[in-house]
């Protein structure tokens, strides 16, 4: 599965400044993430998980340190090059679905396929994300929370990203629906070799990962490796 590190993170630091207050969100993080891994990030709120993922995805910038995507240092990129990097290599899934309410599920996904270099068919992406074909022409208000999240996943994978970054993708869902969303993420990782990072507060989700990275106070506290990955359906929510 692995083909060397897709991310190499060296001494990564992020400090947020507001008037005279400094918040140290990341404190010298060193980490490698292998291509094709399924990673779960655990830790309390404010421990640095989202800041790390936002920097990896080009949504935020580092205060110090280096991040390499394959052999390209993304911490040195201009705003324009960061936009290109996000568009070509990274898909995002958030807790809240951010769908366009006036567009159908299919049209929401098609928004991405129109600007991607080599996209998959929007309907195919929805099927891969587990949304039934008869729901493709429904508007977000006509879909359940789990169905909306699957549209968001389809939108993220339609451009065939190498990396899928997910921040609390099941945070607003009940256990049954959340497991279906996790199954969609696991399927994409398995079928396409997409590197998947999932931030969650649910410790049990760590069972489906190759590695679980625990954050505390802006640092990597420990890393656990699973010898075998648990199926999402067997996770005790």
N, C-alpha and C positions, 0 to 999 in steps of 0.2 A: 504493500500500500504506500509506504513512505518513499519519497523521492528527494530527501534532504529538506532542510528548513525552508519554509515559505516566509517565515518572519524570524529575524534575529534582532533582539532588543538588548541594548547595551546601556547601562547606567541611566536609565530613563527617569527623568525628573519632571514634575509639573507643579508649579506654584501659581495659585490664583491670588491676585492682589485686589483688595477692595479698600480704598482709602488707606488706612494704616494697618489693616488686617491682612495677614498672609495665611493662606491655607495650603498646606503641603499635601497635595492629592497623591503624588507618586514620589517615592524617595529612593531613587537609584535602583530601579528594577532591571534585572538581567534575566533573559528568558529566550528560549528558542521554541518555535512551534513548527512541527513537521508538516509537510504537505500531506493532505488527506486525513489529518487527525480530527477527531471529535473531542473538543475541549469543553469542560464545564468550569466556570469561574464562580467560586463561592466566597462569601465574606459579608460582614455587616455593611449597612449603608455607610458611605463615606470612606470605605477601605481602599478605594482606588480602581475597582473593577471597571466601572463605566468610563472613567478617564482613560484607562489603558485602551479599551476597545475604541473609544472615539479617536484616539491618536492613531491606532492601527488603521482605522477606516478613513483617515484624512479629514475627519470632522473637527479635530482640535489639533493644536500644535504643542510640541514639547517645549519646556523651559530649558532643558539641557539633556544631553544624551543622544543616542542614535537609534533609529529604527530602520532596518533594511527589509524591503520586500523583495525576496530573491536577492538579486545583487544591486538593487537600486535603493539608495538611501532616501526614504520619503520624508525624513525630518528636514531635508534641505530643499524640498521642492517649493516652487513658487505657487501662488494660489491657482493659477491656470493649470499647472502641471498636477496639482493635487486634485483638481476637478477631473482631469483626464484619468488619473489613477483610480479615483472612485468610480467613474463611469465604466471603465474597462475591466476592472478587476474585483470589485467589492459589491456585495449585496447586503442590505440592511433589513432587519426585522426588529420592530420595537414593540413595547407592551401595548401601545395604542396604535391602531392600524393605519391611520393617516390615509384613508382611501378618499377619493374624490366622490362625494355623495351623489352627484348628478350623472355619474358614469356607471355602467354595469360592471360586473366583475370582469368580464372579458375586456371591456374598454379600459378599465384601470390597469390591467396587465399590458394591454397594447400600447399604452403611453410609453412604457419602457422599451418595448420591442421596436418602436419607431426610431429610437435614437441609438440603439445598440449596434455594434459592428456585425455580430453574427448571432442574432437572437434565435431562440426556439419559438415555435408557434405559441401564441398566447393561450389557446385552448389546451395544447399539450402541457404547458406549464401549470395550468389550473388542475389538470388531471393528475400530474405528478404530485401536486400539493394536496391532493385528496379531496378536491371539490367536485361533487357530482355534476355531470354534464348538464342536467336539467336546471342547475343553479347558475350557470354561466351568464345568463341574460338577466339575472336579478340585480337590483341596486343594493348598495350596502345596507340601507335601512330594512331591506327584506331578508337579510341574512343574519344568522345568529353570530355571537361573538367568535365562536370557533371557526365558522365559515369565513368571516371577515379576516381572521388571522391567516387562514389558508390562502385567501386572495393576496394578502400582503406577502406571504412566502412565495407564491407564484410570481408576483411582481418582482421580487428580489432575485429569483433564480432564472427569470426569463432571458436575461442577458448573458447567461452562462458564466457567472462569476467564479473565480477561483476560490474566493473566500466568502463565507456567509457569517455576518456578525449579528448576533441576536441578543438584545437587551431585555430581559424579563419577558420573553415571548408568550409565556403562559400565565403571567402575573394577574391578568384580568379574567382568567378562565377557571371553570370548575375542573375537578380532577379528570372526569371522563373526557371532556373536550380538550383539556391540556394534554392528555396522553395522545390523542389523535394528532395534535400539532407536533408533539415530539416525534411521533412515528413518521410524520412527513419529513422532518429535519433529518432523522436517521436514514430514511430512504434516499434522500438527496445525497447525503454523505457517502452512502454505500454504492449507489448506482453511478455517480458522476465523479467520485473522489474529491468532492468539494470539501475544503477545510472549513469546519464549522466551530465557532466559538459561541457558547451560550452562557450568558449571565443569568443567575437565578438565586433566589433565597431558599429554594427547596433543596435541601441536602440530598434527598433521595434521588434527584435527577442525576447526581454524580455517578450513579451506578451504570448509566448508559454511555459513559465517556471512555475514551482511551486514557485520558489523564484528567484529574481534578486539581485545579490550581486554587489554593486557598489564599485569600488576601486579608491582610490586617494592617491598619495604620499606614497605607501607602506602599506596603512591601509584600513580596511573596512570602507567606508564612511557611507553607510547605506544599509539596506536590505529591499526590497519590496516583499511582498507576494501577489500572484494573487489568488483571490478566485476561478476563473475559468480560465482554460488555453485556449488560443486562438489557433485555428487550423492554421498550417503554411500557408495554402492557403489564409487565410484572412489577412495575415501580409502585411502592406503597406511598401514596400521595401524603 
